[in-house]
Amino acid sequence: MSLVRKFATVASGTLMSRLLGFAREMMMAAALGTGPVADAFNAAFQFPNTFRRLFAEGAFNAAFVPLFAKEIEAGGIAGAKRFSEEVFGVLFTALIALTILMELSMPLLVSTIVAPGFSDNPQKHDLAVSLATIMFPYLMCMSLAAMMAGMLNSLRRYFAAAVAPVFLNVILIAVLAYCWHEGLGGLEIGHALAWGVLAAGLVQLAIVWVAVRHAGVRIGFRRPRLTPNVKRLLVLAFPAAITGGITQINQLIGTAIASAKDSAVSSLAYADRVYQLPLGVVGIAVAIVLLPELARALKAGNLQEASNLQNRSVEFTLFLTLPAAAALLVISEPIVRLLYERGAFAATNGTPAVSAILAIFGLGLPAFVLIKAFTPGYFAREDTRTPMIFAAISVAVNIGVALTLFPSMGGAGIATASAIAGWVNATMLLAVLIRRGHWGRDAGLLKRIPRLLLASAVMAGALYWAARWFAGSLGPTAPFWEQAAVLGSIIAGAMLLYFAVVFAIGGADVGMIRRSFRRGSGPPNGPAPDA
């Protein structure tokens, strides 16, 4: 299977999840708007979700996957199974202890870390504590599920791990539909959603557990012991958790700062859902596929293949995310209006704030995706310390800029800080890869990047003109079907224009894409063609 086909396999499941996520957020916006229940739910859910990214996806995709891949190469499935059982015993025990500790400490955590701004509103604070208490065990389910997903990715079985997150949105959509049918109030909807999150965690864990067993690996429980393999994993996992979850750390910091202003937390959450579509479909897919492939190439000593994997991944991410970033920057307001402006959201007039935040997130989107493409170059070499240092620097930048801008800009200031921190992190990651000789110069990539930028700029100009021309059909007084038809047509036309321009000026070529789809997992047949 070619690299692009592997990206597509993961991206298809992620795309399904993100599209259902839009449906979920549209229903939540209509039911809760940007009011206190929405703020409390989003802040409470951000807490276990951040831990999940830190200690599950971040740590295991960065530390566990290369070690598991090596065990497969060295000892086959039997050796990999033994290693997995050693890790499972330690992980399960640690998660039980962490969950109990966090549940007992939740009131203190909400008032000091999660949403300190809620302390001035006792009802909002107590609601956030209640919802976070219900949802925190979701972390345990998803951490174990992330381990299983890492095993599946190392075994080159990508689809089950990619499609499992779909069920979070399926279950929450079902919960919201039930609440609407029963005519439930805001508080009841908030609690129902919290229980839905917990149920979704159990379902996702069951899906990947079954998939791992179907792949021929049956994991039994072993008494937790710090074996040499587990110690090596822990040494790698702590900095990898920080690095892999850097975007979520910055989001958690942003949520804590935003809690000082009404509606800011939920405005950030609604904007985040939109830009997570290209970030998830492209960035996460590339990171998931690239890490085990790069680890295998380096283990085999095939530096040419490793260099080709990295360059083609960056090329692929920029090819898709630069136009997405341009679109978010130019037409964020019509997008937000179409997705959210109804029910309680319309009553709170949340469109201007959310669209401003979304436009700024668009500026940071290429950086967030490039981070996903650059970090496997470190993790595959079992260097998790360097990216952790860069992550810490970017967190410091984020905090400093956010605290400076939030009083005057509100949620848009937090989005600006996040975008700046993302670009600082991506720049440092690339610079050190080049300095160490781990990123080979690729003439084709260097020629294509400015052409991709030019094609995206042309598309952005066309979008700006079209949005002004059809302003009446995209405005708040236009019916939903008219907004959807016009905006969909504008976006479709912009996509056709982008692809036409990018192929015409040599930002990409059909032959390159065709070869990428045919290329297997073996060494590449020479360097990528120049444009």
MOHUNOR-V298316 format. One line per field, one symbol per residue. ss: DSSP state (@ for helix, = for strand, . for the rest). A space follows every 10 residues. Layout:
# MOHUNOR-V298316
ss: ???
This chain:
# MOHUNOR-V298316
ss: ..@@@@@@@@ @@@@@@@@@@ @@@@@@@@@@ @@...@@@@@ @@@@@@@@@@ @@@@@@@@@@ @@@@@@@@@@ @@@@@@@@@@ @@@@@@@@@@ @@@@@@@@@@ @@@@@@@@@@ @@@@.@@@@@ .@@@@@@@@@ @@@@@..@@@ @@@@@@@@@@ @@@@....@@ @@@@.@@@@@ @@@@@@@@@@ @@...@@@@@ @@@@@@@@@@ @@@@@@@@@@ @@@@...... .......@@@ @@@@@@@@@@ @@@@.@@@@@ @@@@@@@@.. ...@@@@@@@ @@@@@@@@@@ @@@@@@@@@@ @@@@@@@@@. ..@@@@@@@@ @@@@@@@@@@ @@@@@@@@@@ .@@@@@@@@@ ..@@@@@... @@@@@@@@@@ @@@@@@@@@@ @@@@@@@@@. ....@@@@@@ @@@@@@@@@@ @@@@@@@@@. @@@@@@@@@@ @@@@@@@@@@ @@@@@..... ..@@@@@@@@ @@@@@@@@@@ @@@@@@@@@. @@@@.....@ @@@@@@@@@@ @@@@@@@@@@ @@@@.....@ @@@@@@@@.. .......... .
